[in-house]
Amino acid sequence: MEGRLSRGQIVVYAALGVVLLLLGVRALGGESAPASDSGGAIEITGGGAGGSAGRDLVVHVAGAVREPGVYRLPGGARVAEALERAGGANRSGAADAINLAAPLSDGQQIVVPEVSPDGAGTPAVGQEASGGPVSLGSASAVELEQIDGIGPVTAEKIIAFRDERGGIGAIEELDEIPGIGPATIESLSAGLQP
């Protein structure tokens, strides 16, 4: 009779089995519930497309948008989602001038340019809402070419590099582009930002 389990032991093992089963289902489901419903700002987000799915990204949306600021988005989010979180482009914003489908990278700045003063619906060349440096994360080839030392070929290389990597987190990453070295990066750093 020593090899048999008592009724109490069977109940304990069954309860442990149920708990383990529930934990396994929860882990496989990949979702968790908020820790409390006390009205706190707990947000459960799922990953979208891209290699950084599951890790939140923090981006700065600036320029001609309704609510410029710093936003947290799920990994794999796109520029369009960041723009949406900032309330969209304002009346003078030219959202179509930036690549809305580009994947976001952590620390990226998205600058929505203003429509040209002639009202033609195209952004003013080289215009930045803050008057500051051009954002590598959202600049068009035309905007990049306005910076001394960047011509059409280099601008296209930068955009291809940015799109391939899903963004540029630091100006120093441009060193990986053939034809751009430390000296060129140093001369460009005043007119560029990640």
ROMIPA-993794 format. One line per field, with one value per residue: residue number from 1; z, y, x of N, C-alpha, C in turn. Coordinates in nm, 4 decimals. Each point is the difference from the previous one (the first is absolute). Layout:
# ROMIPA-993794
num = [NUM:...]
n_Z = [Z:...]
n_Y = [Y:...]
n_X = [X:...]
ca_Z = [Z:...]
ca_Y = [Y:...]
ca_X = [X:...]
c_Z = [Z:...]
c_Y = [Y:...]
c_X = [X:...]
***
This chain:
# ROMIPA-993794
num = [1:2:3:4:5:6:7:8:9:10:11:12:13:14:15:16:17:18:19:20:21:22:23:24:25:26:27:28:29:30:31:32:33:34:35:36:37:38:39:40:41:42:43:44:45:46:47:48:49:50:51:52:53:54:55:56:57:58:59:60:61:62:63:64:65:66:67:68:69:70:71:72:73:74:75:76:77:78:79:80:81:82:83:84:85:86:87:88:89:90:91:92:93:94:95:96:97:98:99:100:101:102:103:104:105:106:107:108:109:110:111:112:113:114:115:116:117:118:119:120:121:122:123:124:125:126:127:128:129:130:131:132:133:134:135:136:137:138:139:140:141:142:143:144:145:146:147:148:149:150:151:152:153:154:155:156:157:158:159:160:161:162:163:164:165:166:167:168:169:170:171:172:173:174:175:176:177:178:179:180:181:182:183:184:185:186:187:188:189:190:191:192:193:194]
n_Z = [0.0000:0.0178:-0.1084:0.0695:-0.0733:0.1001:0.0419:0.1082:-0.0182:-0.0354:0.0988:0.0788:-0.0447:0.0121:0.1166:0.0305:-0.0458:0.0623:0.1074:-0.0146:-0.0197:0.0975:0.0724:-0.0426:0.0166:0.1153:0.0241:-0.0467:0.0710:0.0785:0.0572:0.0585:0.1125:0.0018:0.0700:-0.0418:0.0419:0.0650:-0.1332:0.0361:-0.0468:0.0303:-0.0935:-0.0418:-0.0585:-0.1173:-0.0464:-0.0854:-0.1245:-0.0287:0.0057:0.0329:-0.0544:0.0835:-0.0548:0.0984:-0.0823:0.0200:-0.0538:-0.0687:0.0099:-0.1036:-0.0074:-0.1168:0.1311:0.0282:0.0337:-0.0292:0.0002:0.1144:-0.0801:0.0760:-0.0900:-0.0420:0.0282:-0.1106:0.0765:-0.0736:-0.0875:-0.0779:0.0763:-0.0134:-0.1278:-0.0036:0.0755:-0.0912:-0.0280:-0.0751:-0.1275:0.0318:-0.0071:0.0587:0.0510:-0.0465:0.0557:-0.1204:0.0578:0.0990:0.0206:-0.0151:-0.0956:0.0225:0.0330:0.1235:0.0491:0.1062:0.0521:-0.0944:-0.0810:0.0003:-0.1053:0.0240:-0.1274:-0.0097:-0.0425:-0.1228:0.0148:-0.1154:0.1032:-0.0688:0.1326:-0.0358:0.0709:0.0773:-0.0983:0.0691:-0.0011:0.1155:0.0652:0.0531:-0.1309:0.0508:0.0434:-0.1117:0.0117:0.0345:0.1005:-0.0471:-0.0151:-0.0935:-0.1207:-0.0317:0.1159:-0.0225:-0.1257:0.0865:0.0515:0.0316:-0.1100:-0.0190:-0.0967:-0.1228:-0.0366:0.0774:-0.0396:-0.1205:0.0188:0.0541:-0.0946:-0.0917:0.0581:0.0125:-0.1230:-0.0376:0.0816:-0.0585:-0.0405:0.0459:0.0927:-0.0789:-0.0064:0.1032:-0.0073:-0.0414:0.0958:0.0122:-0.0457:-0.1093:0.0185:0.1146:0.0368:0.0994:-0.0931:-0.0899:0.0861:0.0317:-0.1308:-0.0037:0.1116:-0.0430:-0.1174:0.0735:0.0194:0.0966]
n_Y = [-0.1183:-0.0129:-0.0705:-0.0044:0.0897:0.0844:0.0086:0.0441:-0.0985:-0.0776:0.0557:-0.0089:-0.1212:-0.0263:0.0641:-0.0605:-0.1102:0.0363:0.0347:-0.1071:-0.0662:0.0693:-0.0177:-0.1248:-0.0050:0.0627:-0.0779:-0.1015:0.0517:0.0276:-0.0069:0.1177:-0.0127:0.1187:0.0559:0.1075:0.0201:0.0531:-0.0140:-0.0788:0.0479:-0.1148:-0.0220:-0.0979:-0.0117:-0.0358:-0.0861:0.0886:0.0405:-0.0718:0.0187:0.1194:-0.0901:0.0520:0.0797:0.0750:0.0936:0.0896:0.0781:0.0953:0.0443:0.0658:0.1305:-0.0076:-0.0332:-0.0603:-0.1113:0.0884:-0.0966:-0.0599:-0.1064:-0.0893:-0.0777:-0.0966:-0.0933:0.0387:0.1061:0.0661:0.0821:-0.0625:-0.1024:0.0408:0.0243:-0.1148:-0.0506:0.0727:-0.0646:-0.0488:0.0243:0.1182:0.1118:0.0360:-0.1176:-0.0486:-0.0768:0.0268:0.0981:-0.0738:-0.0963:-0.0035:-0.0742:0.0925:-0.1068:0.0053:0.0817:-0.0614:0.1075:-0.0452:0.1007:0.0248:0.0678:0.0506:0.0150:0.1312:0.0251:0.0049:0.1190:-0.0561:-0.0884:-0.0326:-0.0143:0.0617:-0.0725:0.1028:0.0172:-0.1047:0.0170:0.0431:-0.0609:-0.0626:-0.0003:-0.1209:-0.0956:-0.0598:-0.0615:-0.0827:0.0001:0.1244:0.0428:0.0799:-0.0504:0.0720:-0.0386:-0.1248:0.0208:0.0545:-0.1093:0.0941:-0.0572:0.0189:-0.0830:-0.0057:-0.0379:0.0863:0.0900:-0.0529:0.0038:0.1214:0.0333:-0.0561:0.0548:0.1138:-0.0155:-0.0358:0.0934:0.0615:0.0842:0.1187:-0.0637:0.0096:0.1233:-0.0524:-0.0477:0.1259:-0.0244:-0.0748:0.1195:-0.0746:0.0625:-0.0446:0.0841:-0.0175:0.0382:-0.0757:-0.0992:0.0315:0.0133:-0.1163:-0.0244:0.1183:-0.0605:-0.1032:-0.0756:-0.0953]
n_X = [0.0787:0.1303:-0.0188:-0.1096:-0.0635:0.0063:-0.1233:0.0581:0.0890:-0.0990:-0.0706:0.1073:0.0283:-0.1268:0.0003:0.1144:-0.0558:-0.1118:0.0705:0.0763:-0.1116:-0.0576:0.1100:-0.0020:-0.1316:0.0169:0.1050:-0.0679:-0.0981:0.1036:-0.1164:0.0016:-0.0606:-0.0598:0.0984:-0.0627:-0.1219:0.1017:-0.0085:0.1008:0.1114:-0.0578:0.0905:-0.0761:0.1179:-0.0456:0.0870:0.0490:0.0114:0.1032:0.1323:-0.0490:-0.0810:-0.0875:0.0886:-0.0445:-0.0456:0.0942:-0.0959:0.0608:-0.1245:0.0521:0.0057:-0.0590:-0.0069:-0.1144:0.0641:0.0970:0.0875:0.0308:0.0020:-0.0659:0.0601:-0.0804:0.0880:0.0618:-0.0245:-0.0865:0.0586:-0.0864:0.0393:0.1256:-0.0222:-0.0638:0.0995:0.0642:-0.1102:0.0965:0.0152:0.0497:-0.0729:0.1139:-0.0328:0.1136:-0.0930:-0.0492:0.0666:-0.0496:0.0863:-0.1316:0.0529:0.0916:0.0733:-0.0452:0.0919:0.0481:-0.0551:-0.0764:0.0305:-0.1297:0.0423:-0.1201:0.0408:0.0134:-0.1233:0.0488:0.0578:0.0364:-0.0115:0.1061:0.0104:0.1109:0.0831:0.0229:0.0845:0.0469:-0.1285:0.0330:-0.0954:0.1043:0.0294:-0.0080:0.0818:0.0372:-0.1152:0.0981:-0.0855:-0.0136:0.1233:-0.0481:0.0191:-0.1067:-0.0543:0.0420:-0.0399:-0.0823:0.0529:0.0893:0.0463:-0.1310:0.0348:-0.0520:0.1225:0.0623:-0.0882:0.0087:0.1329:-0.0159:-0.0874:0.0779:0.1042:-0.0675:-0.0478:0.1217:0.0446:-0.1005:0.0920:0.0312:0.0705:0.1080:0.0449:0.0654:-0.1243:0.0030:0.0890:-0.1113:-0.0316:0.0242:0.1156:-0.0526:0.0954:0.0862:0.0843:-0.0639:-0.0052:0.1248:0.0203:-0.0662:0.0679:0.0412:-0.0101:0.0442:-0.1051:0.0099]
ca_Z = [0.0000:0.0031:-0.1342:-0.0386:0.0451:0.0784:-0.0643:0.0157:-0.0936:-0.1350:-0.0146:-0.0108:-0.1319:-0.1017:0.0060:-0.0603:-0.1436:-0.0571:0.0046:-0.1041:-0.1281:-0.0216:-0.0259:-0.1342:-0.0978:0.0035:-0.0621:-0.1429:-0.0550:-0.0156:0.0466:0.1433:0.0401:0.0787:0.1404:0.0737:-0.0768:0.0789:-0.0849:-0.0346:-0.1429:-0.0386:-0.1367:-0.0522:-0.1446:-0.0713:-0.0999:-0.1390:-0.0881:0.0234:0.0868:0.1383:0.0545:0.1400:0.0764:-0.0273:-0.0582:0.0380:-0.1135:0.0125:-0.1171:0.0033:-0.1229:-0.0227:0.0499:0.0988:0.1364:-0.0024:0.1276:0.0063:0.0106:0.0105:-0.0941:0.0030:-0.0967:-0.1317:-0.0434:-0.1184:0.0122:-0.0019:0.1339:0.0835:-0.0421:0.0521:0.1446:0.0170:-0.0447:-0.1439:-0.0450:0.0147:-0.1288:-0.0834:-0.0103:-0.1241:0.0444:-0.1149:-0.0354:0.0709:-0.0273:0.1059:0.0129:0.0533:0.1372:0.0986:0.0838:0.1303:0.0040:-0.1278:-0.0071:-0.1231:-0.0175:-0.1084:-0.0521:-0.0297:-0.1408:-0.0468:0.0085:-0.1191:0.0165:-0.1037:0.0608:0.0131:0.1078:-0.0373:-0.0071:0.1137:0.1090:0.1229:0.0832:0.1109:-0.0510:0.0431:-0.0932:-0.0739:0.0642:-0.0827:0.0079:-0.0843:-0.1066:-0.1397:-0.0722:-0.0234:0.1259:0.0266:-0.0958:0.0412:0.0941:-0.0675:0.0033:-0.0418:-0.1344:-0.0304:0.0167:0.1437:0.0591:-0.0308:0.0799:0.1385:0.0076:-0.0170:0.1238:0.1034:-0.0252:0.0174:0.1429:0.0785:0.0682:0.0389:0.1393:0.0298:-0.1196:-0.0196:-0.0799:-0.1415:-0.0303:-0.0655:-0.1403:-0.0789:-0.0443:0.1128:0.1057:0.1213:-0.0299:-0.0597:0.1077:0.0844:-0.0696:-0.0157:0.1291:0.0354:-0.0760:0.0096:0.1281:-0.0247]
ca_Y = [0.1183:0.1188:0.0544:0.0697:0.1385:0.0270:0.0880:0.1368:0.0171:0.0054:0.1324:0.0979:-0.0160:0.0451:0.1470:0.0462:-0.0239:0.1028:0.1264:-0.0056:0.0052:0.1382:0.0816:-0.0342:0.0593:0.1453:0.0280:-0.0238:0.1030:0.1197:0.1210:0.0078:0.0980:0.1088:-0.0331:0.0527:0.0807:0.1209:0.1184:0.0353:-0.0010:-0.1267:-0.0303:-0.1236:0.0158:-0.1130:0.0394:0.0018:-0.0568:0.0516:-0.0793:0.0426:-0.0256:-0.0362:0.0995:0.1318:0.1019:0.1362:0.0874:0.1413:0.0487:0.1462:0.0698:0.0459:-0.0973:0.0573:-0.0199:-0.0455:-0.0510:-0.1280:-0.1052:-0.1400:-0.0835:-0.1386:-0.0377:-0.0310:0.1058:0.0772:0.1450:0.0372:-0.0188:0.1084:0.1210:-0.0123:0.0256:0.1438:0.0710:0.0239:0.1273:0.1131:0.0558:0.0368:-0.1149:-0.0775:-0.1360:-0.0819:0.0266:-0.0955:-0.1397:-0.0468:-0.1450:-0.0369:-0.0504:0.0891:-0.0512:0.0645:0.1276:0.0697:0.1194:0.0139:0.1409:0.0231:0.1340:0.0839:0.0238:0.1201:0.1208:0.0210:-0.0810:-0.1030:-0.1318:-0.0657:0.0626:0.0974:-0.0678:0.0201:0.0659:-0.0738:0.0763:0.0597:0.0719:-0.0735:-0.0956:-0.0914:-0.1306:-0.1147:-0.0971:0.0294:0.0944:-0.0430:0.0233:0.1448:0.0628:-0.0357:0.0700:0.1394:0.0053:0.0058:-0.1257:-0.1111:0.0142:-0.0955:-0.1399:-0.0251:0.0042:-0.1282:-0.1033:0.0149:-0.0466:-0.1462:-0.0526:0.0193:-0.0901:-0.1373:-0.0263:0.0354:0.1274:0.0337:0.0419:0.0961:0.0520:-0.0775:-0.1193:0.0317:-0.0474:-0.1296:0.0228:0.0245:0.1379:0.0912:-0.0356:0.0825:0.1430:0.0447:-0.0005:0.1169:0.1219:-0.0052:-0.0143:0.1216:0.0100:-0.1246:-0.0613:-0.1330]
ca_X = [-0.0787:0.0836:0.0132:-0.1218:-0.0150:-0.1202:-0.0961:0.0520:0.1110:-0.0578:-0.0612:0.1096:0.0628:-0.0967:-0.0034:0.1258:-0.0100:-0.0883:0.0736:0.1030:-0.0693:-0.0448:0.1190:0.0479:-0.0917:0.0222:0.1303:-0.0119:-0.0882:0.0814:-0.0653:-0.0181:-0.1004:0.0560:0.0172:-0.1137:-0.0930:-0.0147:0.0029:0.1372:0.0299:0.0603:-0.0414:0.0556:0.0106:0.0576:0.0972:-0.0423:0.1014:0.1340:0.0835:-0.0005:-0.1326:0.0025:0.0739:-0.0555:0.0864:-0.0323:0.0289:-0.0363:-0.0731:0.0126:-0.0348:-0.1369:-0.0962:-0.0924:0.0491:0.1394:0.0481:0.0690:-0.1011:0.0426:-0.0748:0.0473:0.1021:-0.0533:-0.0915:0.0386:-0.0086:-0.1420:-0.0545:0.0525:-0.0701:-0.1360:0.0056:0.0219:-0.1195:0.0045:0.0573:-0.0905:-0.0418:0.1148:0.0892:0.0082:0.0303:0.0372:0.1391:0.0858:-0.0337:-0.0888:0.0113:0.1312:-0.0016:0.0606:0.1075:0.0006:0.0702:-0.0150:-0.0830:-0.0774:-0.0334:-0.0949:0.0269:-0.1155:-0.0291:0.0688:-0.0813:-0.0826:-0.1199:-0.0047:-0.0137:0.1295:0.0750:0.1013:0.1286:0.0890:-0.0704:-0.0231:-0.0920:0.0723:0.1155:0.1170:0.0590:-0.0864:-0.0121:0.0355:-0.1076:-0.1154:0.0344:-0.0062:0.1253:0.0098:0.0418:0.1391:0.0861:0.0153:0.1115:0.1298:0.0730:-0.0856:-0.0547:-0.1071:0.0421:0.0144:-0.1344:-0.0652:0.0676:-0.0458:-0.1392:0.0008:0.0575:-0.1016:-0.1123:0.0472:0.0215:-0.1178:0.0228:0.1366:-0.0034:0.1066:0.0659:0.1224:-0.0307:0.0238:0.1352:-0.0128:-0.0344:0.1209:0.0176:-0.0193:0.0934:-0.0063:0.0160:-0.1256:-0.1005:0.0279:-0.0439:-0.1457:-0.0705:-0.0745:-0.1244:-0.0776:-0.0303:-0.0568]
c_Z = [0.0000:-0.1362:-0.0458:0.0574:0.0802:-0.0767:0.0059:-0.0980:-0.1435:-0.0259:-0.0195:-0.1374:-0.1130:-0.0042:-0.0622:-0.1516:-0.0686:-0.0052:-0.1092:-0.1391:-0.0328:-0.0288:-0.1390:-0.1080:-0.0063:-0.0683:-0.1508:-0.0672:-0.0181:0.0476:0.1506:0.0302:0.0758:0.1476:0.0837:-0.0943:0.0703:-0.0847:-0.0373:-0.1486:-0.0392:-0.1370:-0.0439:-0.1511:-0.0588:-0.1021:-0.1376:-0.0839:0.0379:0.1026:0.1452:0.0643:0.1442:0.0860:-0.0364:-0.0543:0.0517:-0.1146:0.0280:-0.1294:0.0098:-0.1329:-0.0037:0.0349:0.1085:0.1432:-0.0017:0.1389:-0.0146:0.0293:0.0090:-0.0899:0.0065:-0.1040:-0.1311:-0.0518:-0.1178:0.0263:0.0042:0.1385:0.0952:-0.0327:0.0537:0.1495:0.0291:-0.0533:-0.1483:-0.0326:0.0250:-0.1381:-0.0904:-0.0223:-0.1325:0.0357:-0.1158:-0.0428:0.0725:-0.0296:0.1169:0.0241:0.0622:0.1423:0.0933:0.0688:0.1293:-0.0046:-0.1257:0.0159:-0.1362:-0.0089:-0.1208:-0.0499:-0.0253:-0.1501:-0.0395:0.0047:-0.1224:0.0026:-0.0994:0.0563:0.0090:0.1099:-0.0547:0.0084:0.1202:0.1210:0.1164:0.0886:0.1126:-0.0463:0.0318:-0.1056:-0.0637:0.0692:-0.0984:-0.0038:-0.0957:-0.1188:-0.1380:-0.0637:-0.0223:0.1260:0.0315:-0.0907:0.0358:0.0972:-0.0784:0.0177:-0.0389:-0.1360:-0.0237:0.0252:0.1481:0.0693:-0.0245:0.0787:0.1448:0.0153:-0.0138:0.1274:0.1129:-0.0167:0.0235:0.1476:0.0853:0.0801:0.0309:0.1403:0.0366:-0.1304:-0.0329:-0.0827:-0.1491:-0.0450:-0.0725:-0.1482:-0.0775:-0.0491:0.1090:0.1126:0.1188:-0.0271:-0.0591:0.1062:0.0897:-0.0653:-0.0155:0.1306:0.0394:-0.0708:0.0099:0.1449:-0.0284:-0.0222]
c_Y = [0.1265:0.0658:0.0781:0.1408:0.0150:0.0951:0.1458:0.0280:0.0108:0.1379:0.1058:-0.0096:0.0465:0.1520:0.0586:-0.0173:0.1051:0.1353:0.0037:0.0077:0.1420:0.0930:-0.0256:0.0615:0.1502:0.0365:-0.0192:0.1049:0.1311:0.1274:-0.0055:0.1085:0.1125:-0.0401:0.0512:0.0780:0.1323:0.1264:0.0433:-0.0133:-0.1263:-0.0360:-0.1274:0.0134:-0.1235:0.0502:-0.0016:-0.0679:0.0560:-0.0827:0.0402:-0.0195:-0.0437:0.0996:0.1371:0.0943:0.1358:0.0896:0.1409:0.0429:0.1516:0.0594:0.0358:-0.1099:0.0644:-0.0081:-0.0502:-0.0494:-0.1327:-0.1074:-0.1371:-0.0815:-0.1419:-0.0240:-0.0401:0.1055:0.0767:0.1493:0.0447:-0.0125:0.1096:0.1303:-0.0006:0.0302:0.1480:0.0811:0.0285:0.1339:0.1118:0.0591:0.0364:-0.1166:-0.0741:-0.1423:-0.0890:0.0212:-0.0936:-0.1414:-0.0561:-0.1497:-0.0440:-0.0524:0.0967:-0.0678:0.0802:0.1278:0.0835:0.1248:0.0033:0.1461:0.0130:0.1424:0.0771:0.0145:0.1308:0.1210:0.0230:-0.0860:-0.1136:-0.1408:-0.0759:0.0687:0.1001:-0.0687:0.0370:0.0603:-0.0950:0.0859:0.0701:0.0825:-0.0718:-0.0943:-0.0920:-0.1367:-0.1106:-0.1018:0.0253:0.0901:-0.0631:0.0259:0.1499:0.0708:-0.0315:0.0757:0.1468:0.0184:-0.0013:-0.1321:-0.1210:0.0336:-0.1050:-0.1462:-0.0351:0.0002:-0.1317:-0.1147:0.0037:-0.0542:-0.1518:-0.0679:0.0066:-0.0999:-0.1460:-0.0360:0.0298:0.1265:0.0190:0.0569:0.1034:0.0404:-0.0827:-0.1260:0.0243:-0.0457:-0.1340:0.0121:0.0277:0.1456:0.1023:-0.0478:0.0938:0.1508:0.0580:0.0068:0.1218:0.1282:0.0051:0.0093:0.1249:0.0077:-0.1215:-0.0363:-0.1358:0.0034]
c_X = [0.0841:0.0135:-0.1223:-0.0027:-0.1281:-0.0903:0.0485:0.1145:-0.0510:-0.0597:0.1088:0.0662:-0.0917:-0.0053:0.1272:-0.0019:-0.0861:0.0711:0.1065:-0.0612:-0.0443:0.1179:0.0564:-0.0864:0.0213:0.1312:-0.0067:-0.0869:0.0722:-0.0655:-0.0109:-0.1011:0.0683:0.0061:-0.1164:-0.0883:-0.0234:0.0088:0.1404:0.0226:0.0730:-0.0526:0.0696:0.0014:0.0624:0.0981:-0.0604:0.1049:0.1356:0.0733:-0.0054:-0.1358:0.0129:0.0739:-0.0542:0.1068:-0.0449:0.0443:-0.0477:-0.0676:-0.0038:-0.0441:-0.1470:-0.1016:-0.0848:0.0540:0.1440:0.0418:0.0702:-0.1045:0.0648:-0.0919:0.0532:0.1090:-0.0636:-0.0963:0.0597:-0.0180:-0.1459:-0.0632:0.0471:-0.0717:-0.1434:-0.0046:0.0186:-0.1180:-0.0046:0.0622:-0.1002:-0.0295:0.1172:0.0957:-0.0095:0.0420:0.0433:0.1449:0.0964:-0.0484:-0.0804:0.0113:0.1323:-0.0123:0.0721:0.1177:0.0005:0.0836:-0.0134:-0.0858:-0.0682:-0.0414:-0.0918:0.0234:-0.1298:-0.0165:0.0674:-0.0929:-0.0887:-0.1256:-0.0113:-0.0098:0.1300:0.0777:0.1001:0.1356:0.0856:-0.0680:-0.0168:-0.0886:0.0734:0.1189:0.1301:0.0520:-0.1036:0.0010:0.0349:-0.1129:-0.1143:0.0311:-0.0127:0.1360:0.0202:0.0474:0.1457:0.0961:0.0203:0.1166:0.1298:0.0729:-0.0835:-0.0586:-0.1061:0.0377:0.0105:-0.1355:-0.0725:0.0631:-0.0487:-0.1413:-0.0070:0.0515:-0.1037:-0.1147:0.0385:0.0113:-0.1223:0.0190:0.1470:-0.0067:0.1036:0.0678:0.1245:-0.0234:0.0223:0.1390:-0.0029:-0.0350:0.1285:0.0045:-0.0229:0.0899:-0.0134:0.0112:-0.1286:-0.1094:0.0165:-0.0504:-0.1519:-0.0758:-0.0777:-0.1345:-0.0898:-0.0282:-0.0637:-0.1497]
***
